[in-house]
């Protein structure tokens, strides 16, 4: 069982290019144990999908604001 070392109430803004870029560029090691290759692989798979979705949402929101 692991212990929470850090917790934050920070919520990234999906309209902020900086917030989205920071998330997309954050390495897998920030979210998974370096010592557990199975965990890293699982987290990488989940993060890949989440990062793609973050980019899609940002582009969508950006296009909406440009259109208005």
FIKESE-177081 format. One record per residue (C-alpha): residue in one letter; x, y, z. Coordinates in nm, 3 decimals, m for minus. Example, Ala and Ser with C-alpha at 12.3 -4.5 7.8 and 13.67 -1.06 7.14 Angstrom:
2
<rec><r>a</r><px>1.230</px><py>m0.450</py><pz>0.780</pz></rec>
<rec><r>s</r><px>1.367</px><py>m0.106</py><pz>0.714</pz></rec>
***
This chain:
68
<rec><r>x</r><px>0.000</px><py>0.000</py><pz>0.000</pz></rec>
<rec><r>x</r><px>0.135</px><py>0.340</py><pz>m0.092</pz></rec>
<rec><r>x</r><px>0.118</px><py>0.668</py><pz>0.088</pz></rec>
<rec><r>x</r><px>0.010</px><py>0.999</py><pz>m0.067</pz></rec>
<rec><r>x</r><px>0.314</px><py>1.223</py><pz>m0.065</pz></rec>
<rec><r>x</r><px>0.157</px><py>1.522</py><pz>m0.235</pz></rec>
<rec><r>x</r><px>m0.197</px><py>1.636</py><pz>m0.289</pz></rec>
<rec><r>x</r><px>m0.327</px><py>1.946</py><pz>m0.457</pz></rec>
<rec><r>x</r><px>m0.663</px><py>2.097</py><pz>m0.532</pz></rec>
<rec><r>x</r><px>m0.518</px><py>2.253</py><pz>m0.847</pz></rec>
<rec><r>x</r><px>m0.738</px><py>2.199</py><pz>m1.151</pz></rec>
<rec><r>x</r><px>m0.585</px><py>2.276</py><pz>m1.491</pz></rec>
<rec><r>x</r><px>m0.781</px><py>2.505</py><pz>m1.721</pz></rec>
<rec><r>x</r><px>m0.861</px><py>2.322</py><pz>m2.048</pz></rec>
<rec><r>x</r><px>m0.868</px><py>2.662</py><pz>m2.223</pz></rec>
<rec><r>x</r><px>m0.515</px><py>2.748</py><pz>m2.112</pz></rec>
<rec><r>x</r><px>m0.247</px><py>2.653</py><pz>m2.365</pz></rec>
<rec><r>x</r><px>0.010</px><py>2.662</py><pz>m2.084</pz></rec>
<rec><r>x</r><px>m0.188</px><py>2.422</py><pz>m1.862</pz></rec>
<rec><r>x</r><px>m0.250</px><py>2.180</py><pz>m2.150</pz></rec>
<rec><r>x</r><px>0.112</px><py>2.195</py><pz>m2.265</pz></rec>
<rec><r>x</r><px>0.240</px><py>2.134</py><pz>m1.911</pz></rec>
<rec><r>x</r><px>0.021</px><py>1.825</py><pz>m1.882</pz></rec>
<rec><r>x</r><px>0.112</px><py>1.692</py><pz>m2.226</pz></rec>
<rec><r>x</r><px>0.486</px><py>1.734</py><pz>m2.163</pz></rec>
<rec><r>x</r><px>0.482</px><py>1.582</py><pz>m1.814</pz></rec>
<rec><r>x</r><px>0.670</px><py>1.250</py><pz>m1.830</pz></rec>
<rec><r>x</r><px>0.511</px><py>0.920</py><pz>m1.729</pz></rec>
<rec><r>x</r><px>0.755</px><py>0.896</py><pz>m1.435</pz></rec>
<rec><r>x</r><px>0.564</px><py>1.180</py><pz>m1.266</pz></rec>
<rec><r>x</r><px>0.259</px><py>0.954</py><pz>m1.242</pz></rec>
<rec><r>x</r><px>0.406</px><py>0.603</py><pz>m1.211</pz></rec>
<rec><r>x</r><px>0.672</px><py>0.420</py><pz>m1.017</pz></rec>
<rec><r>x</r><px>1.003</px><py>0.408</py><pz>m1.201</pz></rec>
<rec><r>x</r><px>1.073</px><py>0.067</py><pz>m1.047</pz></rec>
<rec><r>x</r><px>0.759</px><py>m0.104</py><pz>m1.178</pz></rec>
<rec><r>x</r><px>0.761</px><py>m0.154</py><pz>m1.556</pz></rec>
<rec><r>x</r><px>0.405</px><py>m0.292</py><pz>m1.557</pz></rec>
<rec><r>x</r><px>0.275</px><py>0.016</py><pz>m1.376</pz></rec>
<rec><r>x</r><px>0.467</px><py>0.247</py><pz>m1.608</pz></rec>
<rec><r>x</r><px>0.322</px><py>0.073</py><pz>m1.913</pz></rec>
<rec><r>x</r><px>m0.034</px><py>0.093</py><pz>m1.779</pz></rec>
<rec><r>x</r><px>0.004</px><py>0.458</py><pz>m1.683</pz></rec>
<rec><r>x</r><px>0.163</px><py>0.542</py><pz>m2.019</pz></rec>
<rec><r>x</r><px>m0.136</px><py>0.390</py><pz>m2.197</pz></rec>
<rec><r>x</r><px>m0.385</px><py>0.584</py><pz>m1.986</pz></rec>
<rec><r>x</r><px>m0.187</px><py>0.906</py><pz>m2.010</pz></rec>
<rec><r>x</r><px>m0.155</px><py>0.877</py><pz>m2.386</pz></rec>
<rec><r>x</r><px>m0.533</px><py>0.876</py><pz>m2.421</pz></rec>
<rec><r>x</r><px>m0.574</px><py>1.155</py><pz>m2.163</pz></rec>
<rec><r>x</r><px>m0.313</px><py>1.372</py><pz>m2.334</pz></rec>
<rec><r>x</r><px>m0.479</px><py>1.325</py><pz>m2.672</pz></rec>
<rec><r>x</r><px>m0.814</px><py>1.423</py><pz>m2.522</pz></rec>
<rec><r>x</r><px>m0.662</px><py>1.731</py><pz>m2.355</pz></rec>
<rec><r>x</r><px>m0.526</px><py>1.848</py><pz>m2.691</pz></rec>
<rec><r>x</r><px>m0.855</px><py>1.780</py><pz>m2.871</pz></rec>
<rec><r>x</r><px>m1.049</px><py>1.977</py><pz>m2.608</pz></rec>
<rec><r>x</r><px>m0.804</px><py>2.267</py><pz>m2.619</pz></rec>
<rec><r>x</r><px>m0.827</px><py>2.288</py><pz>m3.000</pz></rec>
<rec><r>x</r><px>m1.205</px><py>2.263</py><pz>m2.983</pz></rec>
<rec><r>x</r><px>m1.236</px><py>2.535</py><pz>m2.718</pz></rec>
<rec><r>x</r><px>m0.986</px><py>2.753</py><pz>m2.905</pz></rec>
<rec><r>x</r><px>m1.184</px><py>2.720</py><pz>m3.230</pz></rec>
<rec><r>x</r><px>m1.507</px><py>2.805</py><pz>m3.046</pz></rec>
<rec><r>x</r><px>m1.357</px><py>3.124</py><pz>m2.904</pz></rec>
<rec><r>x</r><px>m1.215</px><py>3.225</py><pz>m3.243</pz></rec>
<rec><r>x</r><px>m1.554</px><py>3.168</py><pz>m3.408</pz></rec>
<rec><r>x</r><px>m1.727</px><py>3.391</py><pz>m3.150</pz></rec>
***
